[in-house]
Amino acid sequence: MSTRFRTPTRSQPDDSGSRGAGCAWYGQPIVWVGAAVFIASMVGCAWLIVAAERYADPPLPVEGLKILTMPLTRPPPQTP
């Protein structure tokens, strides 16, 4: 009986002994899908690192100090 509502409570059946191999973690398909996605992402990261090292970008020409094509120094004043 509950102390708050004064109603009888039902006891839950103990089914811990009736679990089969399908209830174990390795019997759940979502675990294998998650593991496959994780492994595929790690392999993809490694492949991108190898491809980035193999095909290096040529250096860009630098004409002076600039951020987003805006010069960082003032141009010299123009005399009329």
HUTA-V339756 format. One record per backbone hydrogen bond with DSSP energy under -0.5 kcal/mol. NH is the residue of the N-H (numbers start at 0). CO is the residue of the C=O. E is the energy in kcal/mol with one decimal. If there is no record, write none. Layout:
BEGIN
<<NH | CO | E> <NH | CO | E>>
END
This chain:
BEGIN
<<1 | 6 | -2.5> <5 | 1 | -0.9> <14 | 12 | -1.0> <17 | 14 | -0.7> <18 | 15 | -0.5> <22 | 19 | -1.1> <23 | 20 | -0.8> <26 | 23 | -1.5> <27 | 24 | -1.2> <28 | 26 | -0.5> <30 | 27 | -0.7> <31 | 27 | -1.0> <32 | 28 | -2.2> <33 | 29 | -2.3> <34 | 30 | -2.3> <35 | 31 | -2.3> <36 | 32 | -2.4> <37 | 33 | -2.3> <38 | 34 | -2.5> <39 | 35 | -2.4> <40 | 36 | -2.1> <41 | 37 | -2.0> <42 | 38 | -2.4> <43 | 39 | -2.3> <44 | 40 | -2.2> <45 | 41 | -2.2> <46 | 42 | -2.3> <47 | 43 | -2.2> <48 | 44 | -2.0> <49 | 45 | -2.2> <50 | 46 | -2.5> <51 | 47 | -2.2> <52 | 48 | -1.8> <53 | 49 | -1.9> <54 | 50 | -2.1> <55 | 53 | -0.7> <62 | 60 | -0.6> <65 | 63 | -0.6> <66 | 69 | -2.1> <69 | 66 | -1.3> <70 | 68 | -0.5> <71 | 64 | -2.3>>
END
